[in-house]
Amino acid sequence: MKISLTLFYFSNKPHHAIVNDSVEASKKLKKEKLVNGVLRNIIRDKREIKYGKYIYPSFKKILDKIFSSKSISDYIYESLFVKPKNYQISLFDRNDALYGKRVYKLEKKIFKECFVQDIGNFEVIKSVYKFFIDKNIIDVCAAPGGKSILLSSLGFNVFAIDKSQRQIDKLKENLKRLNISLNIKKIDFLIHKFSKKYNSILLDAPCSALGTFRRNPDVTVKIDQSIIKKHQKTQLKMLEKSIELLNKQGFLAYVVCSFHPFETIDVIDKVIQKHKNIKIHNIHSDKMIKRQNGYFINPLKFKDMGGSDIFFVSVLEKI
């Protein structure tokens, strides 16, 4: 019910859908009648209900570990209770853009030759794409494709792979609207046997999505160490496979939309301890904060533009 209350106030999901999902989940506890009754009463009296700005201790502890600056943490805590701005990214440089010659706010409609992407996501690619000297790049876990589309617009020949057909379908819808084509294949990265190696790899690994708390406020409640450790196992397996596929002097960018140490700096630590032939590179971006072996988006830097999600990125070279 805590998650449902959060969604009532901070998400765009229809109230009846939130109630239905909660009722279904509560059937396992045989509390569906109670949950249904309480939530429907809340909807009826929603305008009269006051909510406090409560920050869950586990969320605060993790965030404070990464963002020790009071000005940054204060802004993040405040942005927990403000609906995020949405952005659209142009396929081409334009002088009237809000940021980076590509970024516009998404208001009533998507402009022609634009696609939806968070400004933090855009900053990640903007900051790392120049490492990829070889323009033939494989994008692992690519769908729904924002990073692939942006890389393609920057002149890359993208091989986009994902194991989710539903996500691939979303990517194809975006490509059709934009009238561009990409080489897309449904592939389970950890199982598939590749016939070649690559000089350029983007690994946008599955994670807890903790960095998307502004648009998914329920993640602040659902921090489960055991689940995040399972994510870490998958992330490590994917990094191991990526390093196997990487040629010498090739570059690999590891990206997650999380700031949990288990999914970010700890993952890279484990990799560089095991692989002595992996070098970590510095990223030059005034919109990021360096922490040990990688960089986190600093949402305070985007405050005047409406904030951003928090991403972690680390650039690895095989030497």
Buried (B, 14 or more C-beta within 10 A) or exposed (E): BEBBBBBBEBBEEEBEEBBEBBBEBBEEEEBBEEBBEBBEEBBEEEEEEEEEEEBBEBBBEBBBEBBEEEEBBEBBBEBBBEBBBBBBBBBEEBEEBBBBEBBBEBEEEBEEBBBBBBBBBBBBBBBBBEBBEBBBBBBBBBBBBBBBBBBBBBEBEBBBBBBBEEBBEBBBEBBEEBEBEBBBEEBEBEEEEEEEBBBBBBBBBBBBBBBBBBBBBBBBBBBEEEEBEEBBEBBBEBBBBBBEBBBEEBBBBBBBBBBBBBBBBBBBBBBBEEBEEBEBEEBEBEBBBEBEBBBBBBBBBBBEBBBBBBBBBBBBBBE
